Amino acid sequence: MNKTVSRKFFGISILILLVLVSLYLFLHSSFFNIEKITITGLKVVSEDEVLRLSGLSRGQNIFEINDEFVSKAIELHPVIKKAVLVRHFPRQIEVEVQERKIWALVPYHDVLLCIDEDSICIDKLQKYSLIDYPLITMDDLPPRVNLGQAVEPEGVKMIKVIYDALSIKSRKAISDFHYINKSKEIVFYTQKGTEVNFGNLERLEEKTKFVEQVFEIEAELDEKGTDVLEYVDLRFKGQPVLKTRNVQE
């Protein structure tokens, strides 16, 4: 390599280095310091809570923020399911928050645990309207349940699958669901007091069709006024086992 080529290569190398250094200094300059932080998707949690958890503040460099760290920090809040950071260059950060929503209520000592569809406890209340949410009981619950803790996720998942498979009319006709922890089976009770042993999720479609018939049978017996439906067992193949009781007994 002759001297002319060497000098040219050296000159280009110096130029590239200067460009890279200049670019680095520019990206880390005050030009990219955050001036505005926007938080969207909030209904329950306050903006102050999200900001406190995130550690974000005005004046930080927009490139120096660790997206994963900030998202995980915000998601520590029991009501927040997901947090995503979006950069709006040059000086704005948006935090898109997805809050957890109450899906069901679980009686626990003297309170009701408000859980979402992932069984995460997001609140504890003394009173709550039972009209809009499934009520779930269990044979065994943890000795202590903290906000953000999953409450028997396997059982809640099973009940959610059954609930989604039922018609809206059938859902309203059910008083409460019960999870048997030991056998991992579901029992539910109708508004008229009939106990329905649903079992596990095997033959789901077949069982849910039988459930629809249960309410028809209840209505027919009501009309006759002599017997009431007391128990239905859907755990086994074939026709379900039904037990009635005379209203005079």
N, C-alpha and C positions, 0 to 999 in steps of 0.2 A: 504494500500500500504506500503510495507516494505521499509526500508532505501535503500537497494540495488537497488530496482526498481526506487525509487525516484531519487537517484543519477544518474542512467542511463538515466532517462527521462530528468533530468536537463542538463546532459551532451549533450544529443542529441539536446535539445532546444538551448543551447549555440552554438553548431556546426552549426545548421541551421541559426541562427542569424548571425554568422560570415560569412557564405557563402553568405547570402543575402546582408550584408553590403559590402562584397568584390565585389559581382556582381554589386551592385549599383555604387560603386566607379570606377569599371572598365568601366562600360557603360558610365560614365560621365567623363572619363579621356581623356587626349589629344589624345589617340589612335584613338578615333572616331571623332576627329575634322575634318571638311570638308577641303579637299585639292583641289578638283576640282568640278566646277559647269558647267554642260553642258546644253545648251538650244537647242532643236530641233524643227523643224516645222516652222521656221521663213522665211518669204519671204519679208514682208513689214516692220514689226517692227524690230528695232535693238536690239541686245543682251543687250546693255547698258540700254535701256528703260525697258526691262523685269527685269533685275537685280535690277534696281532702285525701281521699283514697288514692287518686291518680298521682299526686305529687306534681302535677302540672302547674305552671305559673307563667305569667307574662314576663318577658325578658329572656326566657330560655331560647337557646338556638333550636330551630325547627328540625335540624338534622341530627341533633345530639340526643333526641328522645328515643328510648328503647320501647318500641311498640308492644312487644310481648310482655315486658315487665309491667308497663302501665295497664294493659288490658287485664292481666292476671290480678293486679292489685285492686282494680275496680270490681272484678268478679268475686272478690272476697265478701262483698255485701250479699247477704242471703236472698235479697229480692232481685238482684241483677244476675241474669242468666248469661249474657254475653256483652262484651264491650269491644268496639272496633274503632281504631284511630284512623282518621283521614286527614292528610295534609293538604291544605289549600295554600299554595305558594303565592307570595313569599312569606307571609307572616300570620297565617291563621291555622288553627287546629280545630277539627271537629271530632267529637266523641259520640259515636252512634251506640246507644244503649238499648238492649232488649231486656225488659223486666220480666220476671217470672209472674205468672198469673195463678190465682187460686183455682184449683181444679176440684179438690175434695176436702172434706173436714173429717178429722179423726178425734173422737173423744179421748181425752188423756187427763186422768185425775180430775181436777176441777176446771179445766180449760178445753178449748177446741184447738187442735193443731190445724193450721191452714197449710195444706201441701199443694204443690203444683203437680203437673202430670209426670214429672220425674221423681216424685215422692219427696222432694225437698221441702222442709219445713220453712215457711217464709213469715209466719206470724203465729202468735198465740193469743186467743181471745176468750173472754168470758162468755160472750154471747155473739151469735151470728145467725143470719137468716139461713135456714136449711133448704129453702125452696129451690135455690139455683145451683146447689152443689150436691154431688153424691156424698152420702154419709158412710164412712168406713170404720168398722170395728175389727179388732184382732184379738186372738187368744193371748198373744204375748207381745208386749211393747218394751222398748229399752227402758231401764230405770231412770234415765235422764235423756231428754231430747233438747238439743240446742238449735237455735236458728241457723239455717244453712245445712243442717244434718238431714241425710236421707232416712226416711221412716219406712222400714221394711219394703225396699224397692221391688223385690220380686212379686210380693203380693199385690202391691199397688199397680204394677204393670199388668198383671193378670186381670185385675178388675177393670182397668182401662180398656183392655182388649174386648172384654165382654160388654162393657158399657157402650163402646163405639159400634159394636155389632147389633145392638138393640135399636128398635125404632124409638123416636122421641116419645111416643105415647107410652111405650113400655117403660122407658126410663122414669117417667113421671109416676108410674104405678108402683115403683119400687121404693120401699121405705129406707132400707139400708143394706149394705153389703158387709159380709163378715169373712175374714181370712183366717183359715185354720193353719197356723204356722207349721205344726208338726207334719200334717199330711199334704200341705200345700194345695189345699182345695178351697173353693169358694162356695159359700152359702149366702143366699140373700132372702130378704123378707119383703112381701108385698105390703101395700098400704092396708090391705084387708087382713093381714096377719098370717098369710100362708108362708110356710117355710119351704124354700126351694133349694135343694142340694144340687148345685150345678157341677161340682167336682172340679176337674182341671180343664185345660183348654182343648182337650181332644174332642173331635166331632163338634166343633164350635158352631158351624152353620146349622147342623141338625138340632142341636140343643136350643139355639136361639129361636128356631121355629116353634119348638115345643113351648118355650116361654110365652110366645104370643098366644098359644092355645090355653095356657094356664089362666090368663086374664079373661078369656072367653068363658072358660069353665066357671070361674068365680062369678062372672056376671049371670050365667045361667042358674047357678045355685042360689044366688041372691034373689033372682026372680021367683024361684020356686018357694024359697023361704023355709025349707025344711032342714037342709044340710049346709055346712060350710066346708070349704077346702082347707085342710089342715097341713098337709105335707105332700111334697112332690120330690121324687128322686130321679135326676136325669143322668146319673153317673154311668149307667149301663146301657148297652146297645139295645135297640128295640123300643117298645112302648115304655114310657116312663111309669114309675110306680106312684100311684096316687092314694092318698088317705083322706077320707072325709069324716066329719063329725056332726052328729045330729045337734041341732041348735038347742034341743031340750036337755041335752046332757050337761 
